[in-house]
Amino acid sequence: MHVSVYKNSPFYNPDAVRNMKCYVNGIEVTTRCFEASEEDGFVKCYKIDAASQKWIVDPESGEPQTELLQGTVKLVFTGGENGEEDVRGEGIID
């Protein structure tokens, strides 16, 4: 599956954006991920400061810096208020 948080992307799916966790090589990157593909093995993320966990902003442009992470990507749909794994399983959108 390939998903994006950007509405102008052909991979945008509002259900996936609101109800999904993203992992690359077993590490959760949900809060900084803006595009991911299980098939192609990549996640596009905002860079974060290791100490503060805040996005790193380019001082000249004022825009968040991004990075491409590659590896084993797993997209997991969640359900309920506590983010439990959805009983429908992975990669299924109604």
Sequence and secondary structure as in RCSB ss.txt:
>XXXX:A:sequence
MHVSVYKNSPFYNPDAVRNMKCYVNGIEVTTRCFEASEEDGFVKCYKIDAASQKWIVDPESGEPQTELLQGTVKL
VFTGGENGEEDVRGEGIID
>XXXX:A:secstr
 EEES TTSTTB HHHHHSEEEEETTEE GGGEEEEETTTTEEEEE B TTT  B B TTT  B EEEEES EEE
EEEETTTTEE TT TT   
